[in-house]
């Protein structure tokens, strides 16, 4: 997750907003048993939460910061098995 903000200097206000967004989605994340892979429904919910979280974080950023964020997000998706 930190990789998405690589190369972006957040203002204190932005950092507070990002922290709040992360905490909100962390508390909403569906539970699964550690040590075993989540089932397909849980994986889909996790993907949906991640998508909403990345959109909310992106909305906090300036247009220049959004360009870096979008690049970082694309690189992260490219590294994921199956291309994200």
Phi and psi restraints in degrees (range 20) as a CNS / XPLOR table:
assign (resid 1 and name C) (resid 2 and name N)
       (resid 2 and name CA) (resid 2 and name C) 1.0 -60.9 20.0 2
assign (resid 2 and name N) (resid 2 and name CA)
       (resid 2 and name C) (resid 3 and name N) 1.0 -29.9 20.0 2
assign (resid 2 and name C) (resid 3 and name N)
       (resid 3 and name CA) (resid 3 and name C) 1.0 -61.0 20.0 2
assign (resid 3 and name N) (resid 3 and name CA)
       (resid 3 and name C) (resid 4 and name N) 1.0 -26.9 20.0 2
assign (resid 3 and name C) (resid 4 and name N)
       (resid 4 and name CA) (resid 4 and name C) 1.0 -66.1 20.0 2
assign (resid 4 and name N) (resid 4 and name CA)
       (resid 4 and name C) (resid 5 and name N) 1.0 -27.2 20.0 2
assign (resid 4 and name C) (resid 5 and name N)
       (resid 5 and name CA) (resid 5 and name C) 1.0 -101.2 20.0 2
assign (resid 5 and name N) (resid 5 and name CA)
       (resid 5 and name C) (resid 6 and name N) 1.0 9.4 20.0 2
assign (resid 5 and name C) (resid 6 and name N)
       (resid 6 and name CA) (resid 6 and name C) 1.0 -60.4 20.0 2
assign (resid 6 and name N) (resid 6 and name CA)
       (resid 6 and name C) (resid 7 and name N) 1.0 130.1 20.0 2
assign (resid 6 and name C) (resid 7 and name N)
       (resid 7 and name CA) (resid 7 and name C) 1.0 83.2 20.0 2
assign (resid 7 and name N) (resid 7 and name CA)
       (resid 7 and name C) (resid 8 and name N) 1.0 6.1 20.0 2
assign (resid 7 and name C) (resid 8 and name N)
       (resid 8 and name CA) (resid 8 and name C) 1.0 -115.7 20.0 2
assign (resid 8 and name N) (resid 8 and name CA)
       (resid 8 and name C) (resid 9 and name N) 1.0 124.1 20.0 2
assign (resid 8 and name C) (resid 9 and name N)
       (resid 9 and name CA) (resid 9 and name C) 1.0 -95.8 20.0 2
assign (resid 9 and name N) (resid 9 and name CA)
       (resid 9 and name C) (resid 10 and name N) 1.0 112.0 20.0 2
assign (resid 9 and name C) (resid 10 and name N)
       (resid 10 and name CA) (resid 10 and name C) 1.0 -86.0 20.0 2
assign (resid 10 and name N) (resid 10 and name CA)
       (resid 10 and name C) (resid 11 and name N) 1.0 145.0 20.0 2
assign (resid 10 and name C) (resid 11 and name N)
       (resid 11 and name CA) (resid 11 and name C) 1.0 -72.6 20.0 2
assign (resid 11 and name N) (resid 11 and name CA)
       (resid 11 and name C) (resid 12 and name N) 1.0 162.6 20.0 2
assign (resid 11 and name C) (resid 12 and name N)
       (resid 12 and name CA) (resid 12 and name C) 1.0 -56.0 20.0 2
assign (resid 12 and name N) (resid 12 and name CA)
       (resid 12 and name C) (resid 13 and name N) 1.0 -38.3 20.0 2
assign (resid 12 and name C) (resid 13 and name N)
       (resid 13 and name CA) (resid 13 and name C) 1.0 -66.0 20.0 2
assign (resid 13 and name N) (resid 13 and name CA)
       (resid 13 and name C) (resid 14 and name N) 1.0 -42.9 20.0 2
assign (resid 13 and name C) (resid 14 and name N)
       (resid 14 and name CA) (resid 14 and name C) 1.0 -63.4 20.0 2
assign (resid 14 and name N) (resid 14 and name CA)
       (resid 14 and name C) (resid 15 and name N) 1.0 -42.6 20.0 2
assign (resid 14 and name C) (resid 15 and name N)
       (resid 15 and name CA) (resid 15 and name C) 1.0 -60.6 20.0 2
assign (resid 15 and name N) (resid 15 and name CA)
       (resid 15 and name C) (resid 16 and name N) 1.0 -41.9 20.0 2
assign (resid 15 and name C) (resid 16 and name N)
       (resid 16 and name CA) (resid 16 and name C) 1.0 -62.9 20.0 2
assign (resid 16 and name N) (resid 16 and name CA)
       (resid 16 and name C) (resid 17 and name N) 1.0 -40.7 20.0 2
assign (resid 16 and name C) (resid 17 and name N)
       (resid 17 and name CA) (resid 17 and name C) 1.0 -66.5 20.0 2
assign (resid 17 and name N) (resid 17 and name CA)
       (resid 17 and name C) (resid 18 and name N) 1.0 -44.0 20.0 2
assign (resid 17 and name C) (resid 18 and name N)
       (resid 18 and name CA) (resid 18 and name C) 1.0 -61.9 20.0 2
assign (resid 18 and name N) (resid 18 and name CA)
       (resid 18 and name C) (resid 19 and name N) 1.0 -44.1 20.0 2
assign (resid 18 and name C) (resid 19 and name N)
       (resid 19 and name CA) (resid 19 and name C) 1.0 -60.1 20.0 2
assign (resid 19 and name N) (resid 19 and name CA)
       (resid 19 and name C) (resid 20 and name N) 1.0 -42.4 20.0 2
assign (resid 19 and name C) (resid 20 and name N)
       (resid 20 and name CA) (resid 20 and name C) 1.0 -64.6 20.0 2
assign (resid 20 and name N) (resid 20 and name CA)
       (resid 20 and name C) (resid 21 and name N) 1.0 -42.6 20.0 2
assign (resid 20 and name C) (resid 21 and name N)
       (resid 21 and name CA) (resid 21 and name C) 1.0 -62.5 20.0 2
assign (resid 21 and name N) (resid 21 and name CA)
       (resid 21 and name C) (resid 22 and name N) 1.0 -47.2 20.0 2
assign (resid 21 and name C) (resid 22 and name N)
       (resid 22 and name CA) (resid 22 and name C) 1.0 -59.4 20.0 2
assign (resid 22 and name N) (resid 22 and name CA)
       (resid 22 and name C) (resid 23 and name N) 1.0 -44.9 20.0 2
assign (resid 22 and name C) (resid 23 and name N)
       (resid 23 and name CA) (resid 23 and name C) 1.0 -63.4 20.0 2
assign (resid 23 and name N) (resid 23 and name CA)
       (resid 23 and name C) (resid 24 and name N) 1.0 -42.0 20.0 2
assign (resid 23 and name C) (resid 24 and name N)
       (resid 24 and name CA) (resid 24 and name C) 1.0 -57.9 20.0 2
assign (resid 24 and name N) (resid 24 and name CA)
       (resid 24 and name C) (resid 25 and name N) 1.0 -50.4 20.0 2
assign (resid 24 and name C) (resid 25 and name N)
       (resid 25 and name CA) (resid 25 and name C) 1.0 -72.5 20.0 2
assign (resid 25 and name N) (resid 25 and name CA)
       (resid 25 and name C) (resid 26 and name N) 1.0 -31.0 20.0 2
assign (resid 25 and name C) (resid 26 and name N)
       (resid 26 and name CA) (resid 26 and name C) 1.0 -61.6 20.0 2
assign (resid 26 and name N) (resid 26 and name CA)
       (resid 26 and name C) (resid 27 and name N) 1.0 -42.1 20.0 2
assign (resid 26 and name C) (resid 27 and name N)
       (resid 27 and name CA) (resid 27 and name C) 1.0 -71.9 20.0 2
assign (resid 27 and name N) (resid 27 and name CA)
       (resid 27 and name C) (resid 28 and name N) 1.0 -20.8 20.0 2
assign (resid 27 and name C) (resid 28 and name N)
       (resid 28 and name CA) (resid 28 and name C) 1.0 -94.0 20.0 2
assign (resid 28 and name N) (resid 28 and name CA)
       (resid 28 and name C) (resid 29 and name N) 1.0 -9.6 20.0 2
assign (resid 28 and name C) (resid 29 and name N)
       (resid 29 and name CA) (resid 29 and name C) 1.0 -62.3 20.0 2
assign (resid 29 and name N) (resid 29 and name CA)
       (resid 29 and name C) (resid 30 and name N) 1.0 132.6 20.0 2
assign (resid 29 and name C) (resid 30 and name N)
       (resid 30 and name CA) (resid 30 and name C) 1.0 -63.4 20.0 2
assign (resid 30 and name N) (resid 30 and name CA)
       (resid 30 and name C) (resid 31 and name N) 1.0 143.6 20.0 2
assign (resid 30 and name C) (resid 31 and name N)
       (resid 31 and name CA) (resid 31 and name C) 1.0 -82.6 20.0 2
assign (resid 31 and name N) (resid 31 and name CA)
       (resid 31 and name C) (resid 32 and name N) 1.0 147.9 20.0 2
assign (resid 31 and name C) (resid 32 and name N)
       (resid 32 and name CA) (resid 32 and name C) 1.0 -147.1 20.0 2
assign (resid 32 and name N) (resid 32 and name CA)
       (resid 32 and name C) (resid 33 and name N) 1.0 162.1 20.0 2
assign (resid 32 and name C) (resid 33 and name N)
       (resid 33 and name CA) (resid 33 and name C) 1.0 -76.5 20.0 2
assign (resid 33 and name N) (resid 33 and name CA)
       (resid 33 and name C) (resid 34 and name N) 1.0 119.0 20.0 2
assign (resid 33 and name C) (resid 34 and name N)
       (resid 34 and name CA) (resid 34 and name C) 1.0 -58.8 20.0 2
assign (resid 34 and name N) (resid 34 and name CA)
       (resid 34 and name C) (resid 35 and name N) 1.0 143.0 20.0 2
assign (resid 34 and name C) (resid 35 and name N)
       (resid 35 and name CA) (resid 35 and name C) 1.0 91.6 20.0 2
assign (resid 35 and name N) (resid 35 and name CA)
       (resid 35 and name C) (resid 36 and name N) 1.0 -11.3 20.0 2
assign (resid 35 and name C) (resid 36 and name N)
       (resid 36 and name CA) (resid 36 and name C) 1.0 -130.2 20.0 2
assign (resid 36 and name N) (resid 36 and name CA)
       (resid 36 and name C) (resid 37 and name N) 1.0 143.7 20.0 2
assign (resid 36 and name C) (resid 37 and name N)
       (resid 37 and name CA) (resid 37 and name C) 1.0 -67.5 20.0 2
assign (resid 37 and name N) (resid 37 and name CA)
       (resid 37 and name C) (resid 38 and name N) 1.0 145.1 20.0 2
assign (resid 37 and name C) (resid 38 and name N)
       (resid 38 and name CA) (resid 38 and name C) 1.0 -67.7 20.0 2
assign (resid 38 and name N) (resid 38 and name CA)
       (resid 38 and name C) (resid 39 and name N) 1.0 151.4 20.0 2
assign (resid 38 and name C) (resid 39 and name N)
       (resid 39 and name CA) (resid 39 and name C) 1.0 -71.6 20.0 2
assign (resid 39 and name N) (resid 39 and name CA)
       (resid 39 and name C) (resid 40 and name N) 1.0 172.4 20.0 2
assign (resid 39 and name C) (resid 40 and name N)
       (resid 40 and name CA) (resid 40 and name C) 1.0 -63.4 20.0 2
assign (resid 40 and name N) (resid 40 and name CA)
       (resid 40 and name C) (resid 41 and name N) 1.0 -36.8 20.0 2
assign (resid 40 and name C) (resid 41 and name N)
       (resid 41 and name CA) (resid 41 and name C) 1.0 -65.6 20.0 2
assign (resid 41 and name N) (resid 41 and name CA)
       (resid 41 and name C) (resid 42 and name N) 1.0 -41.7 20.0 2
assign (resid 41 and name C) (resid 42 and name N)
       (resid 42 and name CA) (resid 42 and name C) 1.0 -67.2 20.0 2
assign (resid 42 and name N) (resid 42 and name CA)
       (resid 42 and name C) (resid 43 and name N) 1.0 -41.7 20.0 2
assign (resid 42 and name C) (resid 43 and name N)
       (resid 43 and name CA) (resid 43 and name C) 1.0 -58.9 20.0 2
assign (resid 43 and name N) (resid 43 and name CA)
       (resid 43 and name C) (resid 44 and name N) 1.0 -42.4 20.0 2
assign (resid 43 and name C) (resid 44 and name N)
       (resid 44 and name CA) (resid 44 and name C) 1.0 -64.5 20.0 2
assign (resid 44 and name N) (resid 44 and name CA)
       (resid 44 and name C) (resid 45 and name N) 1.0 -41.3 20.0 2
assign (resid 44 and name C) (resid 45 and name N)
       (resid 45 and name CA) (resid 45 and name C) 1.0 -63.2 20.0 2
assign (resid 45 and name N) (resid 45 and name CA)
       (resid 45 and name C) (resid 46 and name N) 1.0 -40.1 20.0 2
assign (resid 45 and name C) (resid 46 and name N)
       (resid 46 and name CA) (resid 46 and name C) 1.0 -64.1 20.0 2
assign (resid 46 and name N) (resid 46 and name CA)
       (resid 46 and name C) (resid 47 and name N) 1.0 -42.4 20.0 2
assign (resid 46 and name C) (resid 47 and name N)
       (resid 47 and name CA) (resid 47 and name C) 1.0 -60.9 20.0 2
assign (resid 47 and name N) (resid 47 and name CA)
       (resid 47 and name C) (resid 48 and name N) 1.0 -43.9 20.0 2
assign (resid 47 and name C) (resid 48 and name N)
       (resid 48 and name CA) (resid 48 and name C) 1.0 -63.3 20.0 2
assign (resid 48 and name N) (resid 48 and name CA)
       (resid 48 and name C) (resid 49 and name N) 1.0 -43.5 20.0 2
assign (resid 48 and name C) (resid 49 and name N)
       (resid 49 and name CA) (resid 49 and name C) 1.0 -61.1 20.0 2
assign (resid 49 and name N) (resid 49 and name CA)
       (resid 49 and name C) (resid 50 and name N) 1.0 -44.3 20.0 2
assign (resid 49 and name C) (resid 50 and name N)
       (resid 50 and name CA) (resid 50 and name C) 1.0 -62.3 20.0 2
assign (resid 50 and name N) (resid 50 and name CA)
       (resid 50 and name C) (resid 51 and name N) 1.0 -42.9 20.0 2
assign (resid 50 and name C) (resid 51 and name N)
       (resid 51 and name CA) (resid 51 and name C) 1.0 -61.2 20.0 2
assign (resid 51 and name N) (resid 51 and name CA)
       (resid 51 and name C) (resid 52 and name N) 1.0 -46.7 20.0 2
assign (resid 51 and name C) (resid 52 and name N)
       (resid 52 and name CA) (resid 52 and name C) 1.0 -63.8 20.0 2
assign (resid 52 and name N) (resid 52 and name CA)
       (resid 52 and name C) (resid 53 and name N) 1.0 -40.8 20.0 2
assign (resid 52 and name C) (resid 53 and name N)
       (resid 53 and name CA) (resid 53 and name C) 1.0 -63.2 20.0 2
assign (resid 53 and name N) (resid 53 and name CA)
       (resid 53 and name C) (resid 54 and name N) 1.0 -44.6 20.0 2
assign (resid 53 and name C) (resid 54 and name N)
       (resid 54 and name CA) (resid 54 and name C) 1.0 -65.0 20.0 2
assign (resid 54 and name N) (resid 54 and name CA)
       (resid 54 and name C) (resid 55 and name N) 1.0 -36.1 20.0 2
assign (resid 54 and name C) (resid 55 and name N)
       (resid 55 and name CA) (resid 55 and name C) 1.0 -65.8 20.0 2
assign (resid 55 and name N) (resid 55 and name CA)
       (resid 55 and name C) (resid 56 and name N) 1.0 -42.6 20.0 2
assign (resid 55 and name C) (resid 56 and name N)
       (resid 56 and name CA) (resid 56 and name C) 1.0 -65.5 20.0 2
assign (resid 56 and name N) (resid 56 and name CA)
       (resid 56 and name C) (resid 57 and name N) 1.0 -41.1 20.0 2
assign (resid 56 and name C) (resid 57 and name N)
       (resid 57 and name CA) (resid 57 and name C) 1.0 -65.1 20.0 2
assign (resid 57 and name N) (resid 57 and name CA)
       (resid 57 and name C) (resid 58 and name N) 1.0 -43.0 20.0 2
assign (resid 57 and name C) (resid 58 and name N)
       (resid 58 and name CA) (resid 58 and name C) 1.0 -58.1 20.0 2
assign (resid 58 and name N) (resid 58 and name CA)
       (resid 58 and name C) (resid 59 and name N) 1.0 -37.0 20.0 2
assign (resid 58 and name C) (resid 59 and name N)
       (resid 59 and name CA) (resid 59 and name C) 1.0 -65.6 20.0 2
assign (resid 59 and name N) (resid 59 and name CA)
       (resid 59 and name C) (resid 60 and name N) 1.0 -21.8 20.0 2
assign (resid 59 and name C) (resid 60 and name N)
       (resid 60 and name CA) (resid 60 and name C) 1.0 -78.1 20.0 2
assign (resid 60 and name N) (resid 60 and name CA)
       (resid 60 and name C) (resid 61 and name N) 1.0 -21.3 20.0 2
assign (resid 60 and name C) (resid 61 and name N)
       (resid 61 and name CA) (resid 61 and name C) 1.0 -86.6 20.0 2
assign (resid 61 and name N) (resid 61 and name CA)
       (resid 61 and name C) (resid 62 and name N) 1.0 155.9 20.0 2
assign (resid 61 and name C) (resid 62 and name N)
       (resid 62 and name CA) (resid 62 and name C) 1.0 -73.8 20.0 2
assign (resid 62 and name N) (resid 62 and name CA)
       (resid 62 and name C) (resid 63 and name N) 1.0 164.2 20.0 2
assign (resid 62 and name C) (resid 63 and name N)
       (resid 63 and name CA) (resid 63 and name C) 1.0 -55.2 20.0 2
assign (resid 63 and name N) (resid 63 and name CA)
       (resid 63 and name C) (resid 64 and name N) 1.0 -40.8 20.0 2
assign (resid 63 and name C) (resid 64 and name N)
       (resid 64 and name CA) (resid 64 and name C) 1.0 -66.6 20.0 2
assign (resid 64 and name N) (resid 64 and name CA)
       (resid 64 and name C) (resid 65 and name N) 1.0 -40.5 20.0 2
assign (resid 64 and name C) (resid 65 and name N)
       (resid 65 and name CA) (resid 65 and name C) 1.0 -65.9 20.0 2
assign (resid 65 and name N) (resid 65 and name CA)
       (resid 65 and name C) (resid 66 and name N) 1.0 -35.8 20.0 2
assign (resid 65 and name C) (resid 66 and name N)
       (resid 66 and name CA) (resid 66 and name C) 1.0 -62.2 20.0 2
assign (resid 66 and name N) (resid 66 and name CA)
       (resid 66 and name C) (resid 67 and name N) 1.0 -36.0 20.0 2
assign (resid 66 and name C) (resid 67 and name N)
       (resid 67 and name CA) (resid 67 and name C) 1.0 -61.4 20.0 2
assign (resid 67 and name N) (resid 67 and name CA)
       (resid 67 and name C) (resid 68 and name N) 1.0 -45.0 20.0 2
assign (resid 67 and name C) (resid 68 and name N)
       (resid 68 and name CA) (resid 68 and name C) 1.0 -66.3 20.0 2
assign (resid 68 and name N) (resid 68 and name CA)
       (resid 68 and name C) (resid 69 and name N) 1.0 -43.3 20.0 2
assign (resid 68 and name C) (resid 69 and name N)
       (resid 69 and name CA) (resid 69 and name C) 1.0 -60.0 20.0 2
assign (resid 69 and name N) (resid 69 and name CA)
       (resid 69 and name C) (resid 70 and name N) 1.0 -46.2 20.0 2
assign (resid 69 and name C) (resid 70 and name N)
       (resid 70 and name CA) (resid 70 and name C) 1.0 -61.4 20.0 2
assign (resid 70 and name N) (resid 70 and name CA)
       (resid 70 and name C) (resid 71 and name N) 1.0 -40.0 20.0 2
assign (resid 70 and name C) (resid 71 and name N)
       (resid 71 and name CA) (resid 71 and name C) 1.0 -63.9 20.0 2
assign (resid 71 and name N) (resid 71 and name CA)
       (resid 71 and name C) (resid 72 and name N) 1.0 -46.0 20.0 2
assign (resid 71 and name C) (resid 72 and name N)
       (resid 72 and name CA) (resid 72 and name C) 1.0 -61.7 20.0 2
assign (resid 72 and name N) (resid 72 and name CA)
       (resid 72 and name C) (resid 73 and name N) 1.0 -41.0 20.0 2
assign (resid 72 and name C) (resid 73 and name N)
       (resid 73 and name CA) (resid 73 and name C) 1.0 -64.8 20.0 2
assign (resid 73 and name N) (resid 73 and name CA)
       (resid 73 and name C) (resid 74 and name N) 1.0 -42.9 20.0 2
assign (resid 73 and name C) (resid 74 and name N)
       (resid 74 and name CA) (resid 74 and name C) 1.0 -62.8 20.0 2
assign (resid 74 and name N) (resid 74 and name CA)
       (resid 74 and name C) (resid 75 and name N) 1.0 -41.7 20.0 2
assign (resid 74 and name C) (resid 75 and name N)
       (resid 75 and name CA) (resid 75 and name C) 1.0 -64.3 20.0 2
assign (resid 75 and name N) (resid 75 and name CA)
       (resid 75 and name C) (resid 76 and name N) 1.0 -39.6 20.0 2
assign (resid 75 and name C) (resid 76 and name N)
       (resid 76 and name CA) (resid 76 and name C) 1.0 -63.7 20.0 2
assign (resid 76 and name N) (resid 76 and name CA)
       (resid 76 and name C) (resid 77 and name N) 1.0 -43.4 20.0 2
assign (resid 76 and name C) (resid 77 and name N)
       (resid 77 and name CA) (resid 77 and name C) 1.0 -64.8 20.0 2
assign (resid 77 and name N) (resid 77 and name CA)
       (resid 77 and name C) (resid 78 and name N) 1.0 -37.9 20.0 2
assign (resid 77 and name C) (resid 78 and name N)
       (resid 78 and name CA) (resid 78 and name C) 1.0 -65.0 20.0 2
assign (resid 78 and name N) (resid 78 and name CA)
       (resid 78 and name C) (resid 79 and name N) 1.0 -30.9 20.0 2
assign (resid 78 and name C) (resid 79 and name N)
       (resid 79 and name CA) (resid 79 and name C) 1.0 -79.3 20.0 2
assign (resid 79 and name N) (resid 79 and name CA)
       (resid 79 and name C) (resid 80 and name N) 1.0 -21.4 20.0 2
assign (resid 79 and name C) (resid 80 and name N)
       (resid 80 and name CA) (resid 80 and name C) 1.0 -70.0 20.0 2
assign (resid 80 and name N) (resid 80 and name CA)
       (resid 80 and name C) (resid 81 and name N) 1.0 143.8 20.0 2
assign (resid 80 and name C) (resid 81 and name N)
       (resid 81 and name CA) (resid 81 and name C) 1.0 -57.2 20.0 2
assign (resid 81 and name N) (resid 81 and name CA)
       (resid 81 and name C) (resid 82 and name N) 1.0 133.8 20.0 2
assign (resid 81 and name C) (resid 82 and name N)
       (resid 82 and name CA) (resid 82 and name C) 1.0 81.2 20.0 2
assign (resid 82 and name N) (resid 82 and name CA)
       (resid 82 and name C) (resid 83 and name N) 1.0 2.8 20.0 2
assign (resid 82 and name C) (resid 83 and name N)
       (resid 83 and name CA) (resid 83 and name C) 1.0 76.7 20.0 2
assign (resid 83 and name N) (resid 83 and name CA)
       (resid 83 and name C) (resid 84 and name N) 1.0 15.1 20.0 2
